[in-house]
């Protein structure tokens, strides 16, 4: 299935610059899938860059000042205009551009740090707002699906592992929770899920499925088990 998806992208990539938008719920496996696509396309000879939409999150200070820190991850917490302009820049012929750098350790943009991206043949844009952009900016759009109970389990496991690893990382925002009793940690993590991630999915993320060319289905073991034509392709 991954091979077929790669072949579809390769056949569609006929210009100097091609964009793939990849989205789905928090913790569904967007980054890993983006890396798998990148690896497969680079083996085929393409120059590929993966860009997380987190690079276009507003800083925590800006979110606090705007009173929307509790909605971090929602579309309003991103500078979507800057993201759209970034893609337009490569389409207009720019050979390189600079983005901010988001740190999962800090849970914030890194002050003074930037990333230089040379114009690739294929730009894979992954993140919860990847399909929030004007459809003409995305040449191929992918939406990852999985059972929500599985996604919640992956979210909890990912957070627990990251928190345990933060024990010796005082610079990590997670370190404050590293010694929390497991039952309390579970309750806190799932409360955050319901208040933020589930709401974001229900109100914003799942609605972008309507502009997906392909729907990617993951099973309980986080394996890609099916690829189906999405609404945008069927309408087209």
Sine and cosine of phi, psi and omega as CSV:
sin_phi,cos_phi,sin_psi,cos_psi,sin_omega,cos_omega
0.00,0.00,-0.67,0.74,0.04,-1.00
-0.90,0.44,-0.64,0.77,0.01,-1.00
-0.87,0.49,-0.68,0.73,0.01,-1.00
-0.90,0.43,-0.63,0.77,0.02,-1.00
-0.91,0.41,-0.66,0.75,0.04,-1.00
-0.89,0.47,-0.66,0.75,0.02,-1.00
-0.90,0.44,-0.61,0.79,0.03,-1.00
-0.89,0.45,-0.69,0.73,0.01,-1.00
-0.91,0.41,-0.67,0.74,-0.03,-1.00
-0.90,0.44,-0.63,0.78,0.01,-1.00
-0.93,0.37,-0.55,0.83,-0.03,-1.00
-0.98,0.21,-0.42,0.91,-0.06,-1.00
-0.98,0.19,1.00,-0.03,-0.05,-1.00
-0.91,-0.42,-0.08,1.00,-0.03,-1.00
-0.94,-0.35,-0.20,-0.98,-0.03,-1.00
-0.99,0.16,-0.32,0.95,-0.04,-1.00
-0.52,-0.85,0.77,-0.64,-0.12,-0.99
-0.69,-0.73,0.67,-0.74,-0.04,-1.00
-0.90,-0.44,0.65,-0.76,0.10,-0.99
-0.86,-0.51,0.85,-0.52,0.07,-1.00
-0.98,-0.18,0.77,-0.64,-0.08,-1.00
-0.76,-0.64,0.85,-0.52,-0.03,-1.00
-0.65,-0.76,0.01,-1.00,-0.03,-1.00
0.41,-0.91,-0.03,-1.00,-0.04,-1.00
-0.89,0.46,0.35,-0.94,0.22,-0.98
-0.82,0.58,0.69,-0.73,0.10,-1.00
0.95,0.30,0.16,0.99,-0.04,-1.00
-0.99,0.17,-0.31,0.95,0.03,-1.00
0.91,-0.42,0.47,0.88,-0.04,-1.00
-0.90,0.44,-0.74,0.67,-0.05,-1.00
-0.90,0.44,-0.68,0.74,0.00,-1.00
-0.90,0.43,-0.67,0.74,0.03,-1.00
-0.91,0.42,-0.63,0.77,0.04,-1.00
-0.87,0.49,-0.65,0.76,0.02,-1.00
-0.91,0.40,-0.62,0.78,0.03,-1.00
-0.91,0.41,-0.65,0.76,0.06,-1.00
-0.91,0.42,-0.68,0.73,0.01,-1.00
-0.86,0.51,-0.73,0.68,-0.02,-1.00
-0.87,0.50,-0.71,0.70,-0.02,-1.00
-0.91,0.41,-0.62,0.78,-0.02,-1.00
-0.96,0.27,-0.59,0.81,0.04,-1.00
-0.92,0.39,-0.57,0.82,0.06,-1.00
-0.90,0.43,-0.42,0.91,0.02,-1.00
-1.00,0.07,-0.01,1.00,0.08,-1.00
0.98,-0.19,0.08,1.00,0.01,-1.00
-1.00,0.06,0.53,-0.85,0.17,-0.99
-1.00,0.03,0.88,-0.48,-0.15,-0.99
-0.81,-0.58,0.68,-0.74,0.12,-0.99
-0.83,-0.56,0.67,-0.74,0.10,-1.00
-0.96,-0.28,0.77,-0.63,0.00,-1.00
-0.80,-0.60,0.85,-0.53,0.08,-1.00
-0.99,0.14,0.66,-0.75,0.04,-1.00
-0.91,0.42,-0.23,0.97,0.04,-1.00
-0.87,0.49,-0.39,0.92,0.04,-1.00
-0.90,0.43,-0.26,0.97,-0.02,-1.00
-0.92,-0.38,0.24,0.97,0.16,-0.99
-0.92,0.40,0.54,-0.84,0.14,-0.99
-0.96,0.26,0.48,-0.88,-0.04,-1.00
-0.91,0.42,0.38,-0.93,0.03,-1.00
-0.85,0.53,-0.63,0.78,0.03,-1.00
-0.87,0.49,-0.70,0.71,-0.01,-1.00
-0.91,0.41,-0.61,0.79,0.02,-1.00
-0.92,0.40,-0.65,0.76,0.05,-1.00
-0.90,0.44,-0.70,0.72,-0.03,-1.00
-0.90,0.44,-0.55,0.84,0.01,-1.00
-0.99,0.10,-0.11,0.99,0.00,-1.00
0.95,0.30,0.43,0.90,-0.05,-1.00
-0.81,-0.58,0.38,0.92,-0.04,-1.00
-0.87,0.49,-0.58,0.82,0.00,-1.00
-0.93,0.36,-0.17,0.99,0.04,-1.00
-0.94,-0.33,0.41,0.91,0.05,-1.00
-0.87,0.50,0.77,-0.64,-0.09,-1.00
0.97,-0.23,-0.35,0.94,0.08,-1.00
-0.96,0.27,0.37,-0.93,-0.02,-1.00
-0.79,0.62,-0.61,0.79,-0.03,-1.00
-0.91,0.42,-0.28,0.96,-0.03,-1.00
-1.00,0.04,-0.01,1.00,0.01,-1.00
-0.94,-0.35,0.43,-0.90,0.15,-0.99
-1.00,-0.04,0.99,0.15,-0.08,-1.00
-0.93,0.36,-0.47,0.88,0.05,-1.00
-0.91,0.42,-0.69,0.72,0.02,-1.00
-0.90,0.44,-0.61,0.79,0.03,-1.00
-0.91,0.41,-0.70,0.72,0.03,-1.00
-0.89,0.45,-0.66,0.75,0.01,-1.00
-0.91,0.41,-0.54,0.84,0.04,-1.00
-0.88,0.47,-0.73,0.68,0.02,-1.00
-0.91,0.41,-0.67,0.74,0.02,-1.00
-0.88,0.48,-0.54,0.84,0.02,-1.00
-0.87,0.49,-0.71,0.70,0.04,-1.00
-0.93,0.38,-0.61,0.79,0.03,-1.00
-0.90,0.44,-0.51,0.86,-0.02,-1.00
-0.99,0.14,-0.09,1.00,0.08,-1.00
0.93,-0.37,0.02,1.00,0.05,-1.00
-0.86,0.51,0.66,-0.75,-0.04,-1.00
-1.00,-0.03,-0.29,0.96,0.05,-1.00
-0.36,-0.93,0.44,-0.90,0.04,-1.00
-0.55,-0.84,0.29,-0.96,-0.05,-1.00
-0.89,-0.45,0.66,-0.75,0.10,-1.00
-0.84,-0.54,0.27,-0.96,0.15,-0.99
-0.96,0.28,0.18,-0.98,0.01,-1.00
-0.85,-0.52,0.81,-0.59,0.03,-1.00
-0.98,-0.17,0.70,-0.71,-0.01,-1.00
-0.94,-0.34,0.82,-0.57,0.09,-1.00
-0.94,0.35,-0.44,0.90,0.03,-1.00
-0.93,0.37,-0.72,0.70,0.00,-1.00
-0.99,0.13,-0.36,0.93,-0.15,-0.99
0.84,0.54,0.67,0.75,-0.04,-1.00
-0.26,-0.97,0.23,-0.97,0.15,-0.99
-0.92,0.40,0.59,-0.81,-0.01,-1.00
-1.00,0.08,0.89,-0.46,-0.03,-1.00
-0.85,0.53,0.78,-0.62,0.09,-1.00
0.97,0.23,0.01,1.00,-0.02,-1.00
-0.97,-0.23,0.62,-0.79,-0.01,-1.00
-0.62,-0.78,0.23,-0.97,0.02,-1.00
-0.79,-0.62,0.78,-0.63,0.05,-1.00
-1.00,-0.04,0.79,-0.61,0.02,-1.00
-0.87,-0.49,0.88,-0.47,0.10,-1.00
-0.98,0.21,0.59,-0.81,-0.05,-1.00
-0.86,0.51,0.87,-0.50,-0.01,-1.00
-1.00,-0.03,0.14,-0.99,0.17,-0.99
-0.95,0.32,-0.62,0.79,-0.02,-1.00
-0.72,-0.69,0.81,-0.58,0.09,-1.00
-0.96,-0.27,0.87,-0.50,0.07,-1.00
-0.99,-0.15,0.92,-0.38,0.00,-1.00
-0.98,-0.18,0.91,-0.42,-0.05,-1.00
-0.85,-0.53,0.62,-0.78,0.02,-1.00
0.43,-0.91,0.16,-0.99,-0.08,-1.00
-0.93,0.37,-0.34,0.94,0.01,-1.00
-0.94,-0.35,0.24,0.97,-0.10,-1.00
-0.86,0.52,-0.53,0.85,-0.02,-1.00
-0.98,-0.18,0.24,0.97,0.08,-1.00
-0.99,0.13,-0.14,0.99,-0.03,-1.00
-0.98,0.20,0.32,-0.95,0.10,-0.99
-0.81,0.58,0.72,-0.69,-0.14,-0.99
-0.86,0.51,-0.46,0.89,-0.02,-1.00
-0.94,0.35,-0.23,0.97,0.01,-1.00
-1.00,0.06,-0.19,0.98,-0.06,-1.00
-0.89,-0.46,0.90,-0.43,-0.05,-1.00
-0.98,0.21,-0.52,0.85,0.02,-1.00
-0.64,-0.77,0.75,-0.66,-0.08,-1.00
-0.83,-0.56,0.74,-0.68,-0.07,-1.00
-0.82,-0.57,0.68,-0.73,0.04,-1.00
-0.82,-0.58,0.84,-0.54,0.00,-1.00
-1.00,-0.01,0.76,-0.65,0.02,-1.00
-0.89,-0.46,0.50,-0.86,0.12,-0.99
-0.30,-0.95,0.31,-0.95,0.08,-1.00
-0.88,0.47,0.72,-0.70,-0.10,-1.00
-0.89,0.45,-0.53,0.85,0.05,-1.00
-0.90,0.43,-0.59,0.81,0.07,-1.00
-0.92,0.39,-0.67,0.74,0.00,-1.00
-0.87,0.49,-0.67,0.75,0.03,-1.00
-0.88,0.47,-0.66,0.75,0.03,-1.00
-0.89,0.46,-0.67,0.74,0.02,-1.00
-0.90,0.43,-0.65,0.76,0.03,-1.00
-0.88,0.48,-0.72,0.69,-0.02,-1.00
-0.91,0.41,-0.70,0.71,-0.01,-1.00
-0.89,0.45,-0.68,0.73,0.01,-1.00
-0.89,0.45,-0.68,0.73,-0.01,-1.00
-0.93,0.36,-0.63,0.78,0.01,-1.00
-0.90,0.43,-0.71,0.71,0.01,-1.00
-0.89,0.45,-0.71,0.70,-0.01,-1.00
-0.90,0.44,-0.59,0.81,0.00,-1.00
-0.94,0.33,-0.66,0.75,0.06,-1.00
-0.87,0.49,-0.66,0.75,0.00,-1.00
-0.93,0.37,-0.30,0.95,-0.04,-1.00
-1.00,0.10,-0.03,1.00,-0.05,-1.00
-0.80,0.60,-0.66,0.75,-0.01,-1.00
-0.98,-0.19,0.36,0.93,0.00,-1.00
-0.83,-0.56,0.99,0.16,-0.02,-1.00
-0.88,0.47,-0.29,0.96,0.02,-1.00
-0.98,0.18,-0.17,0.99,-0.01,-1.00
-1.00,0.08,0.69,-0.73,0.04,-1.00
-0.91,0.42,-0.35,0.94,-0.02,-1.00
-0.97,0.22,-0.32,0.95,-0.11,-0.99
-0.87,0.50,-0.44,0.90,0.00,-1.00
-0.92,0.38,-0.28,0.96,-0.01,-1.00
-0.96,-0.29,0.00,1.00,-0.16,-0.99
-0.89,0.46,-0.49,0.87,-0.03,-1.00
-0.96,-0.29,0.24,0.97,0.02,-1.00
-0.95,0.32,0.66,-0.75,0.08,-1.00
-0.81,0.59,0.60,-0.80,-0.12,-0.99
-0.85,0.53,-0.66,0.75,-0.02,-1.00
-0.90,0.44,-0.64,0.77,0.02,-1.00
-0.93,0.37,-0.63,0.77,0.03,-1.00
-0.88,0.47,-0.69,0.72,0.00,-1.00
-0.87,0.50,-0.73,0.68,-0.02,-1.00
-0.89,0.46,-0.67,0.74,0.01,-1.00
-0.91,0.42,-0.74,0.68,-0.04,-1.00
-0.87,0.49,-0.68,0.73,-0.04,-1.00
-0.96,0.26,-0.46,0.89,0.10,-1.00
-0.92,0.40,-0.66,0.75,0.05,-1.00
-0.90,0.44,-0.65,0.76,0.01,-1.00
-0.85,0.53,-0.77,0.64,-0.07,-1.00
-0.92,0.40,-0.66,0.75,-0.07,-1.00
-0.96,0.29,-0.59,0.81,-0.12,-0.99
-0.92,-0.40,-0.88,0.47,-0.15,-0.99
-0.94,0.35,-0.67,0.74,0.02,-1.00
-0.92,0.39,-0.67,0.74,0.02,-1.00
-0.90,0.44,-0.67,0.74,0.03,-1.00
-0.88,0.48,-0.67,0.74,0.01,-1.00
-0.90,0.44,-0.75,0.66,-0.06,-1.00
-0.92,0.39,-0.63,0.78,-0.11,-0.99
-1.00,0.05,-0.47,0.88,-0.14,-0.99
-0.76,-0.65,-0.82,0.57,-0.18,-0.98
-0.89,0.45,-0.79,0.62,-0.10,-1.00
-0.89,0.46,-0.44,0.90,0.00,-1.00
-0.93,0.38,-0.41,0.91,0.00,-1.00
-0.97,0.22,-0.10,1.00,0.10,-0.99
-0.85,0.53,-0.47,0.88,-0.04,-1.00
-0.90,0.43,-0.34,0.94,0.00,-1.00
-0.95,-0.32,0.33,0.94,0.00,-1.00
-1.00,0.03,0.71,-0.70,0.12,-0.99
-0.98,0.22,-0.57,0.82,-0.06,-1.00
-0.69,-0.72,0.64,-0.77,0.08,-1.00
-0.95,-0.31,0.84,-0.54,-0.03,-1.00
-0.97,-0.26,0.85,-0.53,-0.05,-1.00
-0.97,-0.24,0.78,-0.63,0.05,-1.00
-0.96,-0.29,0.58,-0.81,0.04,-1.00
-1.00,-0.06,-0.10,-0.99,-0.04,-1.00
-0.85,0.52,-0.45,0.89,-0.04,-1.00
-1.00,-0.07,0.22,0.98,0.04,-1.00
0.93,0.37,0.49,0.87,0.01,-1.00
-0.97,-0.26,0.61,-0.79,0.07,-1.00
-0.95,0.31,0.88,-0.48,-0.08,-1.00
-0.90,-0.44,-0.23,0.97,0.00,-1.00
-0.34,-0.94,0.55,-0.84,0.11,-0.99
-0.76,-0.65,0.86,-0.51,-0.03,-1.00
-0.85,-0.52,0.45,-0.89,0.11,-0.99
-0.88,0.47,0.68,-0.73,0.00,-1.00
-1.00,-0.08,0.10,-0.99,-0.06,-1.00
-0.84,0.54,-0.65,0.76,-0.06,-1.00
-0.90,0.43,-0.66,0.75,0.00,-1.00
-0.93,0.36,-0.62,0.78,0.00,-1.00
-0.92,0.39,-0.58,0.81,0.04,-1.00
-0.95,0.31,-0.55,0.84,-0.06,-1.00
-0.95,0.32,0.00,0.00,0.00,0.00
